[in-house]
Amino acid sequence: MIRHIVIFTFKDDVTSVEKKTILGSLAKFLANFNFIKVWTIQPNISAHDKTFEYVVALDFEAREDLERYFSSEEHLTFAKGVIRPRLSQRAVISFTSDAPYQETDVGQPA
């Protein structure tokens, strides 16, 4: 299983109504990919760090599915045209979520 996580914060001038609209569009967008096994969009509830407002987590069966998602015209268009212009910051990470931790894995990028 591959987990893809995007954490982000909207620009200061994005209203709560705009945020709701964008997040709703994101949910509809993600629902169109039948090879995404599980996905969620959630606000940050941490009392310790408010650096980022939201998280999007997607689970894929295989790395090929993640790559198919990344390279799809739909993803490229939505990310560049809808989401990214409204964000002040974001961070992205993808990792194998079902593999046990092994000390030898540290520092060995895929």
N, C-alpha and C positions, 0 to 999 in steps of 0.2 A: 504494500500500500504506500502511496506517495501522498504526502500532505503538503499543500501549498497554502501559505499564509501571507496575507497582505494586511498590514496595519497602517492606518492613515488618519490624518486630521484635515478637516476642511479649512479653507481660507476663512479669515475673519469676516469677510463680507458675504459669506453664504448664510442665508437665513435658515431658520429651523424648518420652514415650509419647503425651501429648496432642498435641504438635506433629506427630508422625508421623500420628496419626489425622486431624487437621485438614488437613494437606497431602494426605493420601490422598483425603479428601472433596473437597478443592479440585480435584484431578486428575479425579475422577469427574464433578464438576460441569462442568468446562470441556469434557470430552469430549462432553457433550450438545449443544453448539452447533456444528452442522455448517458454519456460516458463519465460524467462526474458522479461518483457514487453517493457522496454526502456533501452538502454545503451548508454554511451558516453565515449570517451577517449579524454581528452583535456589537453593542456599545461597550466601551471599556468600563468595567465596574471596579477597577482597582482603586483602593484608597491610598495606595503608596506611590503610584506614578500615573500622572494624567498627560504624559507626553503625547499619546495618540488617543483619538476619540473612538475609533471603530476598528474592528477586526473582521476580515473575511477569511474563512477557512474552507478549503476544498479538498476532498479526498478523491484520489484516482487509483484505479487498480494497478496501473503500471506507468513507468516513466514515459512510455510512448504516448499514453493518453494525455499526460501533462504537456508534452511537446505538441501534440495535435491541438490542444486547447490554445497554447501560446501562439502557434502559427496560424490559427484560424483568422480569416478576414474579419469575422464578427468580433473576436477578442481585440484585435488590433484597432478596429474602428471604435469600439465602445471605450476601450482604455484611453486612447488618444483624444477622442472627440467628446466624451461625456464626463468621465471621472477625473483624469489627470489635470485638466485645466482648472478644476474647482478645489484642488488639494494644495495645502501649504507644505505638507510633508507626507512621506510614505516610506515604508520599508517592506521588502519582499524576501521571503525565504521558502524554500521547498526542501523536503527531506523525506527519507524513508521512515515511515511511522511504525512499522511492525517489526523492525529489526531490533534485537536486544543491543544495549550499549556494550561496546567493547573498547577497552582502553586503547587498543591499537588503532581504532578509527579516528582518534583525535588528530587533527591536523592533516587529514588525508581527504582533500576535496575530491568530489566525484568528477 
